[in-house]
Amino acid sequence: MAFEMQPDVGVVMESLLGHILRGVGTPTDTFENVIVSASSEQINAVSDIKMAEELSGPCAICQEEIRIGETIRQFHRPCCHTFHQACIDQWLGQHVRCPVCRRDIRELIEQSSTGPRAAH
């Protein structure tokens, strides 16, 4: 039975079917290069924007020191990593994971909605 699909969808479907039938790899290997970005609502749900009150080491993205008075974004628990706001906002425009611990921010959203923050 032939299905009429766009060629790229057919290639993906064949690849997924091949993984399933052969039992090798994972289907997500096929989508390794797909860019998933975080929305501004997601970013705001998992982090706080504030002014740095003390030197806190380098931003993991640009490697520049985070200085007193700079605008920073800090992820909520359990991640708690801190970055320059402009750096992490740009990063999350192309990724959904913390660049330090690789936690998916969508998981942080779920954790914060089921944790103590949701009780208030």
Secondary structure, DSSP 8 states (H G I E B T S, - for coil): ------HHHHHHHHHHHHHHHHT-S-GGGGGTT------HHHHHHHEEEEE--S---B-TTT--B--TT-EEEEE-TTT--EEEHHHHHHHHTT-SB-TTT--BHHHHHHHHHHSGGGG-
